[in-house]
Amino acid sequence: MLFTTTPTIEGCPIKQYLGIVTGETIIGANAFKDIKAAFTDFFGGRSGTYERVLIEAKDTSMNEMAERAAQMGANAVVGIDIDYETIGQGGSMLMVACSGTAVII
């Protein structure tokens, strides 16, 4: 499965558009319970713990989108967009949603 944020793949004409596919993940991230602490953490340097949570959520969301695209018969997803959002009371949960267009190249 080929993924790209661009609407086309150079040298690979799109033979068929199959439709929009999405992947969503909501994961608990204690880092987001205290927004002030998160800003301090962000501006004070990188946090490996928080980065791992972001990477895990993004990877899970992308894998879910890939599975849905494969079920449609796609061999690529183009125009991918990934959105990150905190949700829940006090922003205690992280939501990662990705979407793109499933295609056959």
Buried (B, 14 or more C-beta within 10 A) or exposed (E): BEBBEEEEBEEBEBEEEBEBBBBBBBBEBEBBBBEEEBEEBEEEEEBEEBEEBBEBBBEBBBBBBBEBBBEEEBBBBBBBEBEEEBEBEEBBBBBBBBBBBBBEB
